[in-house]
Each structure stands twice: as C-alpha cells, then as structure tokens.
Amino acid sequence: MLNKIHRWINQRMFLLVLLAMVLGYFYPLESTPFLQKTIMLLFAYMTLATALGTSFKEFLKVSRNPKIPLYVLSIVHLAVPTIAWVIGKIFFPDSPYIQMGYLISAMIPVGVTSIIWTSMVKGNVPVSLVTVTLDTILAPFFLPLFILLFVGVAVTINYSKMAIDLLFMITLPSLIGMILYDVTKGKTQTFAQGGGGILSKLCLGGVIFLNAAFVTPTITWSPFIFKILAVTLLIVAIGYIIGYVSSKLIHANHEITLAIIYNTGMRNIATGLVIASSYFPPEVAIPIALAMLFQQPLAAVTAKLYKKIFPDYLTEKNRL
C-alpha cells in the first residue's frame, strides 16, 4: 500500500511542487537560523532516503572512473554560464548588475536537490552523487576564479561553512544509506520506495515552501521585475535543455541522461545569494532569487515531459 502511495505521489510531483510554491507565496517568512537548520535536516533525510536505494559499490565504481561527472561539470561551469552571460547582455544591455546576476546564478555549484530528482525519475543516482561531490570539492578553487575572469572582481567565500553544511546534508547521509543498502542486500529499497519515500517527498515540499517563503518578501513587483522573471525562466529552462543535448552528444542511456539533465539544470541558489549579497550591489541578487521560483517547477515539468516522450522506459523502471 505504501509503495502504491509513493508511486501516486511521484506521478503528481508537479502538483506538490506547485502547491508548495503557492503556499510559500501566500505565507512569506523571514529566514532565521532555526529555519535554515530545518532545511538542512530535511535535506539530510531526503539524501538518506535516496541513498537507501543506491549501492555503495556502484558509487565507488563511478568515482574510480568519473568521466561523466567531469563532463557534466565542464558543461555546468563553461557552457551554461557563457550562454547566461550572452542572454543577459542581449535582454539587459543597460543593466550590468542584472547581467552579473544571471552569470553568477549559472556558475554556482550544482544543486543538492538534483540528486533527489534524479532518484525520483529513476536516473543514475551514483553519477549524480559523484557530480555533486566533485563540484563541492572543486568549487572553492574554480568559482572565485570564474567570477574574476568574467566579472573582474576577486571574492573570498566562506567555503569551509559550505563544506560542513554539505557534509551534513549529502556526504554522511549518502554514505550511511548506501552502506545500509549493501549490508542488507538491497532490502532498504523497500523502505525507500514506501513510507520512507513518502516522507522524503513531503520533506522536498517543505524545502520548496520555505525557500519560496524566504524569497517572496524580497520581490517588489514591477514591469522591470516581470521582464527579469521571463528571462530568468528562459535561462533556467535552457539549463535543462543543455543537459539533454549534452547527454545526446555522448550517446548516454536513459539513466545517465536523466542524471545529466538534473545536474545541469539545478543550482545551489543559496550559495549564489550569499555571494551576491556579500560582494555585489543588491540588484545582482534579483535574478538569482527569482531563479529559485523556477528550478523546482521546471524539474517537475521535465519529469513529466520525459515520461511522456519515453513512457516505456519509466514504466519498466517502476516495475523493478
């Protein structure tokens, strides 16, 4: 019964995401240390629940030969930021701070929720996990360099705090979950696809609600903001499209294609907001904050489109 409920929720993730976004809009909240810790706990549980259906041996196999994760990161940190920068130049030629916001929103690390979405659509979770882990390791070296090259501003970012947060949200829950999967010979997958999976989806709804509630009070609606919204939607959507096109260039199978799509399309918006608010004028943060409104809905739309285009693959995976 729990497995059926889990699959029912999975098939209606778009509605869950939409509901969480709408609630966040109508019930704005001020970000507090307690709520930030709550988000971290929700993330940690979601990662654990995902890892309970993943083999540690498979994770090590991908880690020893990380060609695909490194390929994804080259797309994430070279192709996507360049396209975002060009689009910003085209639509906002007289607004350099908005251009900068689009650039930063595109070059920040891969979002943690990409792992959760990869799992939900039956993608290759080990590839997604390794990609996020590698990006976490490489970000302290490359992100300030990219900002310096594109923007000409040297920044120093508190990566030690970010690393500790990601250790708690990703690394430890992933290791625990994958090791339990191998020790129990895959029996934990029953929990992950039943009650544990249901709770994980509710946690995702909670994370989306809280982030939407934090962003809403910062937005002052105007024609200029609506233009930024439209262009932000375009750039976020292009991230998912580039992921799909990139997977076709290497003739990836369905599982790896889905991992690439979500790793390429989703960003760690919280990190982008910290960078923007710490080192740049307030206008820079506007496109980054608005990107948060589109990442999760487009993730749900992507899952729906992929299921429609490739119904046989997802139907077969759901039977396993």
Sequence and secondary structure as in RCSB ss.txt:
>XXXX:A:sequence
MLNKIHRWINQRMFLLVLLAMVLGYFYPLESTPFLQKTIMLLFAYMTLATALGTSFKEFLKVSRNPKIPLYVLSI
VHLAVPTIAWVIGKIFFPDSPYIQMGYLISAMIPVGVTSIIWTSMVKGNVPVSLVTVTLDTILAPFFLPLFILLF
VGVAVTINYSKMAIDLLFMITLPSLIGMILYDVTKGKTQTFAQGGGGILSKLCLGGVIFLNAAFVTPTITWSPFI
FKILAVTLLIVAIGYIIGYVSSKLIHANHEITLAIIYNTGMRNIATGLVIASSYFPPEVAIPIALAMLFQQPLAA
VTAKLYKKIFPDYLTEKNRL
>XXXX:A:secstr
 HHHHHHHHHTTHHHHHHHHHHHHHHS     HHHHHHHHHHHHHHHHHHHTTS HHHHHHHHHSTHHHHHHHHI
IIIIHHHHHHHHHHHH TT HHHHHHHHHHHHS B THHHHHHHHTT  HHHHHHHHHHHHHHHHHHHHHHHHHH
H       HHHHHHHHIIIIIHHHHHHHHHHHHTTTTHHHHHTTHHHHHHHHHHHHHHHHHHHHHGGG    HHH
HHHHHHHHHHHHHHHHHHHHHHHHTT  HHHHHHHHHHHH B HHHHHHHHHHHS GGGHHHHHHHHHHHHHHHH
HHHHHHHHHSHHHHHHHHH 
